[in-house]
Amino acid sequence: MLEKKIITQLRNVVGKDAVLTSREDLNAYSYDGTTTWTHAPDVVVLPTTAEQVSQILKLADESKIPVTPRGAGTNVSGGSIPIKGGIVLCTTRMNKILDINKTNLTATVEPGVVLQDFNIALAKQGLFYPPDPQSFLGCTIGGTVAENAGGPYCVKYGVTKQYVLGLEVVLANGYIMNLGGVTVKNRTGYELIMLFTGSEGTLGLITKITLRLIPMPPANKTMMAVFDDMAVGGQAVSNIMASGVVPAKIEFVDNFVLRRIEEMTPMGLPVDAKALLLLQADGSPAAVEAESKQIVDILKKSGAKEIKVAKDASEAAMYWKMRSAGFAATFGAAHTVMAEDVAVPRDKLVEFIRKLDEISERTGFFICYLGHAGDGNLHPSIFTDIRNKEEFARAQKAMEEIFEAALSLGGVLSGEHGIGLEKQRFLKKAMDPVALNLMRKIKTILDPNHILNPGKIWEEERV
Ligand SMILES: Cc1cc2nc3c(=O)[nH]c(=O)nc-3n(C[C@H](O)[C@H](O)[C@H](O)COP(=O)(O)OP(=O)(O)OC[C@H]3O[C@@H](n4cnc5c(N)ncnc54)[C@H](O)[C@@H]3O)c2cc1C
């Protein structure tokens, strides 16, 4: 419980209507995209300027009050759960697109801008910002930078960190620091922008972001391929990547997800398919024509049972809508859904799928998965019920085996969702101990009182 005087001080900084303390409001900020974590904050503040953020952090640092940064709360790693209580600092009122520069191909935004609003503003000017987490309808750009989010377009265009040119970050002591700028090239000192990108709200509060843009590709073509076997689909992905063509997107959907989506929104999907690959080629019309022919040819040779090439933009949009509904389809499927996010080298995708089949058979848990196959990034999900302690413990054990399988193939604990609360107990297995210790030291230098998103990434010990 926070002292009353802190609430009064917060009201003095941001105004009465931007400080939420009712039970209902606190509950609304007590969860995120996970189904396993929940904890209510003592107060929620909704600042509108970096100066206000600075004053809130100074106040919190002096009184050692935990501060959990939050955008839209769509993350799926427990990242924005205020696990130690205290203040949730939510950026959704910092939602201005400050500049779109068509000549310099850059944009500067406040952190609370919703990704889809940004995409629409860019499209009006023929511009494109590729990182496209499938929560784009709600997630904020600040959240995507803090998570270094990815999405289907990342096969060809790379993840968020490849687009961040400049950041304004408020440090734990309230100092407003500027990093980078608006140039595509910048070799001035250490890459501190990279340190804050993906830092999950543990190192500073991002209050302004400058992003690199590219011109909107003039043409694209969507293809859908049906497979009888997940592993055969996985092999098709490897074959495409080895052929010299880089599609803009290669996504995987399994039979379970396919059926759930068709149940929720009937659109005539091939519900008997064991696996489905959804692909897109983009670029100039001539390049798209040539690349899509090459992709279709490889898909046929790789054993696709059926291939559909979308005849127009509305058919393509329907397929991609299906893909973006994938998470919703899995999350609604059980009381507790453990949706993971491992990534393996692309040439190990088939081996990983076989290992998943084996884990599923041995543990008795059905594993459903979809994901960004072109990046070797899959989201295996286990359905369970946290209220059934014995079953939940077995499900956790099965998930651990999935992590171990990914690591044993040279993969990583998280491709895009971050460590948050979900994966911190596996960090020691996945990282060089010296690197881990270095990260802890960096945290302590930047946030000596450990007020910023405490309890995340790091296990409890300090340096
Ligand atoms: C249906 C669905 C589909 C998804 N698909 C994808 C996908 O394809 N790819 C992908 O990468 N992710 C995906 N996600 C996960 C999630 O949407 C992303 O992680 C997204 O980047 C989170 O943005 P947010 O605004 O909701 O941030 P939040 O969830 O509010 O916060 C995420 C983290 O960032 C920190 N944070 C937020 N704002 C700031 C700030 N201004 N400064 C410092 N730290 C901050 C928080 O403390 C937290 O640790 C999906 C989630 C859902 C529910």
The ligand as a Tripos MOL2 file, in Angstrom:
@<TRIPOS>MOLECULE
LIG
   53    58     1     0     0
SMALL
NO_CHARGES

@<TRIPOS>ATOM
      1 C1         -2.6320  -11.7700  -30.1550 C.3       1 LIG1
      2 C2         -1.1950  -11.4420  -29.9130 C.ar      1 LIG1
      3 C3         -0.2860  -11.5790  -30.9510 C.ar      1 LIG1
      4 C4          1.0630  -11.2560  -30.7470 C.ar      1 LIG1
      5 N1          1.9310  -11.3980  -31.7850 N.ar      1 LIG1
      6 C5          3.2260  -11.0440  -31.6200 C.ar      1 LIG1
      7 C6          4.1480  -11.1740  -32.6980 C.ar      1 LIG1
      8 O1          3.8050  -11.6070  -33.8030 O.2       1 LIG1
      9 N2          5.4240  -10.7960  -32.4740 N.ar      1 LIG1
     10 C7          5.8550  -10.2970  -31.2710 C.ar      1 LIG1
     11 O2          7.0260   -9.9460  -31.1340 O.2       1 LIG1
     12 N3          4.9990  -10.1930  -30.2230 N.ar      1 LIG1
     13 C8          3.7090  -10.5420  -30.3720 C.ar      1 LIG1
     14 N4          2.8360  -10.4170  -29.3190 N.ar      1 LIG1
     15 C9          3.3320   -9.9100  -28.0270 C.3       1 LIG1
     16 C10         3.1420   -8.3730  -27.8020 C.3       1 LIG1
     17 O3          2.0780   -7.8590  -28.5170 O.3       1 LIG1
     18 C11         4.4080   -7.6030  -28.0910 C.3       1 LIG1
     19 O4          5.4020   -7.9700  -27.1560 O.3       1 LIG1
     20 C12         4.2640   -6.0780  -28.0460 C.3       1 LIG1
     21 O5          5.5060   -5.5360  -28.3920 O.3       1 LIG1
     22 C13         3.8410   -5.5360  -26.6920 C.3       1 LIG1
     23 O6          3.4610   -4.1790  -26.8450 O.3       1 LIG1
     24 P1          2.5670   -3.4790  -25.7090 P.3       1 LIG1
     25 O7          2.3520   -2.0500  -26.0830 O.co2     1 LIG1
     26 O8          1.3470   -4.2560  -25.4660 O.co2     1 LIG1
     27 O9          3.5550   -3.5400  -24.4770 O.3       1 LIG1
     28 P2          3.2730   -4.0620  -22.9900 P.3       1 LIG1
     29 O10         2.7580   -5.4320  -23.0280 O.co2     1 LIG1
     30 O11         2.4970   -3.0480  -22.2530 O.co2     1 LIG1
     31 O12         4.7600   -4.0620  -22.4080 O.3       1 LIG1
     32 C14         5.7170   -4.9390  -22.8940 C.3       1 LIG1
     33 C15         7.0370   -4.7310  -22.1430 C.3       1 LIG1
     34 O13         7.5970   -3.4750  -22.4800 O.3       1 LIG1
     35 C16         7.7180   -2.6320  -21.3460 C.3       1 LIG1
     36 N5          7.3420   -1.2990  -21.8220 N.ar      1 LIG1
     37 C17         6.1840   -0.9320  -22.4220 C.ar      1 LIG1
     38 N6          6.2530    0.3600  -22.7940 N.ar      1 LIG1
     39 C18         7.4680    0.8200  -22.4170 C.ar      1 LIG1
     40 C19         8.1430    2.0790  -22.5230 C.ar      1 LIG1
     41 N7          7.5840    3.1410  -23.0980 N.pl3     1 LIG1
     42 N8          9.4060    2.1880  -22.0320 N.ar      1 LIG1
     43 C20        10.0160    1.1320  -21.4470 C.ar      1 LIG1
     44 N9          9.4260   -0.0840  -21.3240 N.ar      1 LIG1
     45 C21         8.1780   -0.2350  -21.8060 C.ar      1 LIG1
     46 C22         6.8070   -3.2340  -20.2830 C.3       1 LIG1
     47 O14         7.2890   -2.9860  -18.9790 O.3       1 LIG1
     48 C23         6.8760   -4.7150  -20.6280 C.3       1 LIG1
     49 O15         8.0260   -5.2880  -20.0560 O.3       1 LIG1
     50 C24         1.4960  -10.7880  -29.4760 C.ar      1 LIG1
     51 C25         0.5730  -10.6700  -28.4310 C.ar      1 LIG1
     52 C26        -0.7520  -10.9960  -28.6370 C.ar      1 LIG1
     53 C27        -1.6990  -10.8570  -27.4870 C.3       1 LIG1
@<TRIPOS>BOND
     1     1     2 1
     2     2     3 ar
     3     2    52 ar
     4     3     4 ar
     5     4     5 ar
     6     4    50 ar
     7     5     6 ar
     8     6     7 ar
     9     6    13 1
    10     7     8 2
    11     7     9 ar
    12     9    10 ar
    13    10    11 2
    14    10    12 ar
    15    12    13 ar
    16    13    14 ar
    17    14    15 1
    18    14    50 ar
    19    15    16 1
    20    16    17 1
    21    16    18 1
    22    18    19 1
    23    18    20 1
    24    20    21 1
    25    20    22 1
    26    22    23 1
    27    23    24 1
    28    24    25 2
    29    24    26 1
    30    24    27 1
    31    27    28 1
    32    28    29 2
    33    28    30 1
    34    28    31 1
    35    31    32 1
    36    32    33 1
    37    33    34 1
    38    33    48 1
    39    34    35 1
    40    35    36 1
    41    35    46 1
    42    36    37 ar
    43    36    45 ar
    44    37    38 ar
    45    38    39 ar
    46    39    40 ar
    47    39    45 ar
    48    40    41 1
    49    40    42 ar
    50    42    43 ar
    51    43    44 ar
    52    44    45 ar
    53    46    47 1
    54    46    48 1
    55    48    49 1
    56    50    51 ar
    57    51    52 ar
    58    52    53 1
@<TRIPOS>SUBSTRUCTURE
     1 LIG1         1 GROUP 0 **** ****
